[in-house]
Amino acid sequence: MTLRRKLSVVLAACSMAIPLSAVAAQPALATGGSCGSGYTFLSSYPLRAYGTVGGYLSLYYNPSNGYNCAITRVKAAWDGAASHISAFLSDGDSRIVRDPKLDSGVNYHYYAGPVRLYLKGQCVYASGSLKYGGDTYTTGDAALGVHCG
């Protein structure tokens, strides 16, 4: 059994001991990436294809500097096996930030982000996507025009 497989088995066993309420809050805290200090978790949006969830787009806000932050994470079972993971933030108009940059050729397998954009007093437009098993998983319209103000 490989070290990675052993670690997966141990983590799976440990996760069964966590109360259900803690598990429900986990998508935003999944492995990979961080917005940094001062950011408050706002919400997570599932990345779906054909009713299956493949990961989450998590949104954060820093009230002291007015920046929003987004991180797209693949679900733990697919770590390293998913591809083309991306995170996107916008003001809904002209200001857009993405990870990876469209022309960079980067192909993430665990998470994308953090991407940050100053949006104090505005609505957040965000999206995330990933590819796994030939399917593309996206947030769709779920995170467009959310968390206004």
ChimeraX attribute file (.defattr): number of C-alpha atoms within 10 A of each C-alpha:
attribute: neighborCount
match mode: 1-to-1
recipient: residues
	/A:1	6
	/A:2	7
	/A:3	8
	/A:4	8
	/A:5	10
	/A:6	11
	/A:7	12
	/A:8	14
	/A:9	12
	/A:10	10
	/A:11	11
	/A:12	12
	/A:13	11
	/A:14	10
	/A:15	13
	/A:16	10
	/A:17	9
	/A:18	10
	/A:19	9
	/A:20	10
	/A:21	8
	/A:22	9
	/A:23	13
	/A:24	9
	/A:25	12
	/A:26	11
	/A:27	20
	/A:28	20
	/A:29	14
	/A:30	17
	/A:31	15
	/A:32	15
	/A:33	16
	/A:34	15
	/A:35	20
	/A:36	11
	/A:37	7
	/A:38	12
	/A:39	19
	/A:40	15
	/A:41	17
	/A:42	15
	/A:43	18
	/A:44	23
	/A:45	23
	/A:46	26
	/A:47	26
	/A:48	19
	/A:49	17
	/A:50	8
	/A:51	8
	/A:52	10
	/A:53	16
	/A:54	24
	/A:55	31
	/A:56	28
	/A:57	29
	/A:58	27
	/A:59	29
	/A:60	24
	/A:61	24
	/A:62	19
	/A:63	12
	/A:64	8
	/A:65	12
	/A:66	15
	/A:67	16
	/A:68	27
	/A:69	28
	/A:70	32
	/A:71	30
	/A:72	34
	/A:73	34
	/A:74	33
	/A:75	19
	/A:76	15
	/A:77	12
	/A:78	15
	/A:79	16
	/A:80	12
	/A:81	14
	/A:82	25
	/A:83	22
	/A:84	18
	/A:85	28
	/A:86	29
	/A:87	26
	/A:88	26
	/A:89	28
	/A:90	22
	/A:91	18
	/A:92	14
	/A:93	7
	/A:94	7
	/A:95	11
	/A:96	15
	/A:97	17
	/A:98	21
	/A:99	23
	/A:100	19
	/A:101	12
	/A:102	9
	/A:103	6
	/A:104	8
	/A:105	9
	/A:106	14
	/A:107	15
	/A:108	19
	/A:109	20
	/A:110	23
	/A:111	29
	/A:112	27
	/A:113	25
	/A:114	24
	/A:115	23
	/A:116	23
	/A:117	20
	/A:118	18
	/A:119	22
	/A:120	16
	/A:121	10
	/A:122	15
	/A:123	16
	/A:124	24
	/A:125	21
	/A:126	30
	/A:127	28
	/A:128	29
	/A:129	26
	/A:130	30
	/A:131	19
	/A:132	17
	/A:133	8
	/A:134	8
	/A:135	13
	/A:136	18
	/A:137	24
	/A:138	24
	/A:139	23
	/A:140	16
	/A:141	11
	/A:142	15
	/A:143	21
	/A:144	17
	/A:145	15
	/A:146	15
	/A:147	18
	/A:148	11
	/A:149	10
